[in-house]
């Protein structure tokens, strides 16, 4: 009799799972991708090594950029701040990570000031060295390239403008296109928080 109950319960769980609606994301659903973006090992402004496991239980939005970026980076961080406002109390279950592709200029002190200026919950991360930068950008398929300026140290960096979103279980779920407006992104993050 117990075996029959267990079988019936298993069938019921399977039916409920199969019938649950698939989230309708407005961004690019990359759920199930195992080719890239599995984890990272980066330093926070206090020098502590951070990995994806540190944020388990939260939706993680990860963006690559640099603090002297004239347009894409501040626009993205401002948009994420607006998303947090739209999410209201649910925003406490979201972690925004800004990963610098310019560790030469983006010191721990600069990241500690710049990133939380958009929202105190946002966290700036940096690779420990050039090899770590190469690894994380390769792992996440991020393009970046220095563009020389008119003076030494005045370079800019061309870089991927999109972001990634992980669900609360740490699975990579979305590629977020740049500058869609906070409502679109808030919709997708609410789907991930369900």
Protein Blocks (a to p, Z undefined) as FASTA:
>chain_A
ZZmmmmmmmmmmmmmmmmpccdddfbdcfehiakgokbccdddfkopacdfklmgoiacd
dddddfklcklmmmmmmmmmmmmmmnmmmlmmcccddddfblmlmcfklmmmmmmmmomk
bccdddfblmlmmmmmmmnopacdddddfbehiaccdddfbdcdddfkopafbdcdehib
jklmmmmmmmmmZZ
